[in-house]
Amino acid sequence: MAEPMRAIDVETAARRKPRDGGARAVKPSSRHDAYEVLVDRREADIAARWNHHEHQATTTVFQTSRWLETWYATIGRVQGQPLLLTVADRRTGALAAMLPLILRTDSLSRIIEFADADYNAPALGPAAPIDVPDARLLWSAVCAALPDADFLRLDKMPSMVEGRVNPLALLPQARQSLTNSNVVAIDGGWSDYISTFERTFRKELERSWRVFLRHDGATFRRIEDRAEAMIVFAELERQQSERLVGSGAGYNLDRPEMAEFYRKLVADGIGDGGVVLTALTCRGEVVAALLGVARGATYVMIRICSGSKEWSNCSPGRLVITQTMQMLHAEGYRRFDFSIGDYAYKRRLGVSTRPLFRVATPLSARGLPMSAYECAKRFVKQRPAIYAQVRRLRNL
């Protein structure tokens, strides 16, 4: 039997704080009896509970203890108040799910969201629902345990978490997100994967690698020394910022809390394999670099840069991706996730697009206008012609 939940310092689903500031006990109705929910609202308690249960939970690479502790300590402190909901089977005490959330204030509204990453998902315990009726029971218990807020937005959720059903994606109110994941699954050999490319593209890759290696000192490496990793990552930051800001694209990764998050993630994770930093270098110059996170047989790319224009003839960005994939495939990795964003280079490398899901619902009267606004925004973004016109009007 799975280990039952152990209380640390919590509020339970049976205690809600009303808007008048008083406290009152609320007896759970029968529909909530299947699950009990514990609520943690302090970073130390969240870390303790997550570490206590993580060994029996299934998560994505973005819901590991390292990622979440780093996120709450940097980005989370700027965005709002940390919030963790831990759900257990009421009869057995077995863990069902953990939802790492944040409560933030936007103008006059209070919004509950995931501790945001490329993908968001609950950590799934042994008692996680696998069908719609149980998913709805879990959802009822979660909603009953939420602190006072006006709007709940859970976005960018995969339908499966490491091969297990995400119960939140089963909910009738779940809708497809505006973003997708992009995954390459390599079940056979590396040469089998390369053979799926168009002949012209395959030849381009071979030529690019030969052109790069003609330079004296040119090499591809995995950076495993912490001090060197910080130097390479600083160059990745500089190159990425220079390219995106120069192109006019929106860029927020240089905000202090964002920069602190990634630097701490690299510094703490580079030694145990959870963070993977690879680079094309030549005589001390970083030609291209790629930052990713890994868990099990899955690797997810999260940041990339390529250097000066003099290297453009060998397509260094594409090279650092394929060289990294080949290296990790030899180490046993089989799922290569290019993350969100629809780009031509991802399609040429054979990604399969997989939908992500969202659940958004008002929690008070103040949340109703937000719900209407989100529906309108979704309507516009799903219609490219209208969306393009709106963007032109905003830029006038």
N, C-alpha and C positions, 0 to 999 in steps of 0.2 A: 504494500500500500504506500502511496506517496506520502511524504512527510507533511503533516498538517501545518497551517500557517501559525506563526508565533508572533504575538503582538510585541511591538517595540514602544512606540509613542504615537498613538493613533486616535483619529476620530472614526467612529463606525458609521455604517449606512443608516443606523437608527438614530443618529443625532444630526440635525440640520440647524444652521444658524439663520433665523429669519431676518428680514431686512430691518426690523426695528431694533436689532442689536442684541436681543435676548436669546436665550438658548432654550430649546424645547426638545423633548424626546418624541420621535415619531415611530410608532409601531409599524414595522414592515407589513405590507399587505401580503396575501397568500401568493400572489404572482411573483413576489421577490424571495420566497422562501427557499428556492433552489440554490441561491448563491448568497454569500455574505461578502461585503466589501469593506476593506480597511483603507483609510485615507491618511497618507503621510504628506506633510507640508513643509518639512525642514530638510535641507540638503543632507545632513548627516543621517537622518532617519531613512531617507530615500536610498542613500548609498548602502546602509546596513541591510535594509530589507531586500534590495536588489541582489546584493552579494549573497544573501542567505538563500535565495530561491533560484539564482541564475543556473546552478548546476542541473536543475530539473526542468529548465525552460528552453523552448525553441525560439530563437530570435533571428532577425536579420543582422547584418554586420553593423547596422546603425543603432541597435539596441543592446549592445554589449555594455558591461559595467564601465569599461574605460571610456567609451564614446560618451555615455550619458553623464558620468561624473565630470568629464571635461566640459561637456556642453552646459550643464547646470552651473558650473563654476565660472563660466565666461559669458557666453551668449545669453544664457538663461537669466543671469543676474541683471542684465540690462533690460531684457524683455518683460520680465514679470516675476510672479511668485511660483516656485516649483510645486508640483502636485503629482503624487503617485497614487493610483488606485490599484489595489491588489485584490483580486476576486478569487474566492475559494468555494468549492462545493460545500454547502452548509452541512450535509450529512456526514461526509468523510473528512472534511478539512483539506482535501487535496487542492493544490493550486490549479486554478482555471486560466487566469490571465493576469498580466500586469500591464497597466497603461501609463507610460511616462508622459505627463502632461505639463502644461504651464497655464497659469491664469494671468492674463495681461489686461491692462486698461487701454482702450482705444477711444480717445475723446471722452465721451460720457458712458461708454459701454464696457462691460467686462466680458472678455472672450476666453473660452477654454480651447486650447489647441494641443497638438502633440508637441513634445520637445523636438522641434522640426529638423529633419534631415532630408537627404535625397528621397528616401523611402521612409514611411512611418508605419508602425504596426505594433499591436500588443505583443508582448512576450507570452507564448502559449505554454501552459502547464499541462500535466497529465489529464486534468479534468476539463480541458477546453472544449466547448461545444463543436460538434461536427455537422449539425443540421440546423435548419431554420428555426424550428420551435425552441430548441435550447439556446440558440443565439439570441432570440428575442427575450428569453428569460434573463440571460446575462445582461443584455442591454437595459432592461428595466431596472435591474439591480444597480447597474452603473449610473444610470440617470438619477435614481433616488439618492445616490451617495454624493453627487456633485455638490460642491459649495455654490453659494449664490453667484449666478452669472447671467448674462443676457443672451449669449450665443455660444453654441458648441460647433466647432469646425474640425473634423478629422479628415485630413486630405492625404493624397499620394500613398494609399494603402495597397499593397499587393494582395491578390486573392489567395495566394499561398505563401506560407512562411516556412522555408526549408522543407517543402513537401507536405506541410500540414495546412489544413483549411483555416483561413483567417475568418473567424466567426463574424467580425464586423462587416466583412464584404458580403456576407450572406443576408444581411438585414434587408427587408423590403425597401427601406428608404435609401439604401446605398446606390450611388450613381457613379458613372465612369468619370474619372478625373480628366482634366484638360491636358494632362501630361501622361506619357507612357514610359515604361522601362524598355531597355534595349539590351537583349541578352544573346550571347553566343554560347551554346552548349556543345562541347567537343567530347563526344563519347568514344571516338576512335583515336587514331594516331594523328600527330601534327600534320603529316603529309596529306592525310585524308582531308583535313580541314582546308589546307592550302589549295588542294585540287578542286574545291568548290568554287574558287574565284574564276572570273572570266580570264581567259588566257592573256589578254592585254594587260589587265591589272596585275596579274601574277608576274608578268615580265617587268612591269614598272617597279614592283617591290624588289625584285632581284637586282635591277639596275640601280635603284636608290641605295641599296646596301653596298654595292660595289663602289659607287661614287663616294659614299661616306668613308669607306675603309681605305680609299686612296690617300687620304690625308694622314700624314705621319702622326702617330699617337692617338688616332681615332679609335674609340672603343665603346662598348655598351657595358654598363655595370649596375649591379644592385648595391645600393648604398646602405651599409649595415653599421658603420661607426656613427655614434650619436653626434659627435662634434662635426664630422663631415656632412652628415645629413642636414644639420642646421644651416650649414653654408650653402649646400645645394638647394635646400628649400627656400632660403632667402632669395636666391637667384630665380627660382621658379616664381616666387611672388612678384619680383621686379618685372620679369619678362611678361608674365600674364597681365599684370596691371598695365604695362606700357602698351601691349597689343590691344586690349579691350577698351581702355580709355581712349586710345588713339582712333579706334574704329567708331567711337560714339555709342558703343553698347553700354547698357547699364552695368555698373560694377560696384559691388559693396563689400568685397572680400578684404579691402584694406581698412575697413572700419576697425577701431581698436579692439572691440570684443571679438570680431571675426578673426582678425590676425592673431590674437592671443589664443583663441581656440585651436587653430590649426598648428601653431607653433608648439603648443603644449601637447597636442595629439602626436605630433612627430617625435618630439623629445621623449615622451613617455612610452611610445609604442613601437619605435623602430627596432628595439632590441629583441622582442619576442615574436616577431612575424605578423602581428596584428596590423601593423602599418607597413606598407611596402613602398619604398621610394627607389625608382630606377632612373637612369640617366644615360644619354649619349654625351660623351665628353671628348675633348681633344686638347691636349696640352694645357689642362687646367680650365678650359672654357666649357661651360655648360651649353651644349648645343640644343638639347631638349631634355625635359624631365617630366616624369609622370608619378603622381601620388595616388595610391590606392589603399583600400582597407580589405582585409581578408578574414574569413572565418570558414572553417571546414574546408570544403573543396570549392568555395566561392570567392572570387576576387572582384571588387568593384572599383572602377576608376573614378576619382573625384576631382582631381585638378591636373592640368597639363600645361606645358609651355614649350615653345620652340624659339630659338635664338634669332640672331641677326639674319638679314635677307641673303647674305652670302652663302648660307647653307640651304636655301630654298630649293636648290636643284636636286637635293637628295631627300626631300620631304621628311624632315626629321621628326615631326609630330607623329606621322604615320609609322615611321620606323620604330620609335620608342614604344609605341603600343604593341606592334607585332613582335618585337624582340622580347618585351615583357611577357606577353602571352605565351610565347614559345618556351621561355625559361620556366614559367610557373606550370605550364602543362607538363613539362618533364618532372616537376616536383609533385604531380598528382592533382593539380587543380583542373577542374572540368567545366566550371561555369564562370564565364567572363561577362561581367555586367558593365555596360557602357553608360549606365545611369540614364537620367532623364535628358530630354533634348533631342530633337529630330535634325540630324546633320547628315550630309551626303557621305562623309567618310565612314560613318557608322554603317550605313546601308551597304557600302562597297565591301566592308569587312564582314558582311553576312549576318547582321543582327536580326533577331526575331523580335518584333514589337509586341509587348504584352501590356494589357490595360492595367491601370491603377484605379483605385476607387476612393470615393469620399462619402462621408456622412456629415451633413450640416443641418442643424435644427435650431430654431429659436428656443430660448429657455425662459423668456419673459416677454412682456409687451415691447420692451425696448429692442428686443432682438428681431421683431417682425420686419422693420424696415431693412435691417441688414440681410435678412433672408431674401427679401424682394430684390435688393441690390445685387446679391450674389446670383440670383436666377437671371437677372437682366445681363449681367456681365458674362455669364456662361452662354446665354443665347447669342450675344454678339461675337464672342470668341470662336464659337462653333461655325460661324459664317464668315469666311475669309474676306469677302468683298465688303461687308459691313464693317468688319474689324479694321481693315485697311483704311476705310473712310474715317472712322473714329480716330485712328492714330494720326491721320493727316490733320484733322480738325484740332486735335490737342497740340500739335506742333506749330500751329499758326501763331 
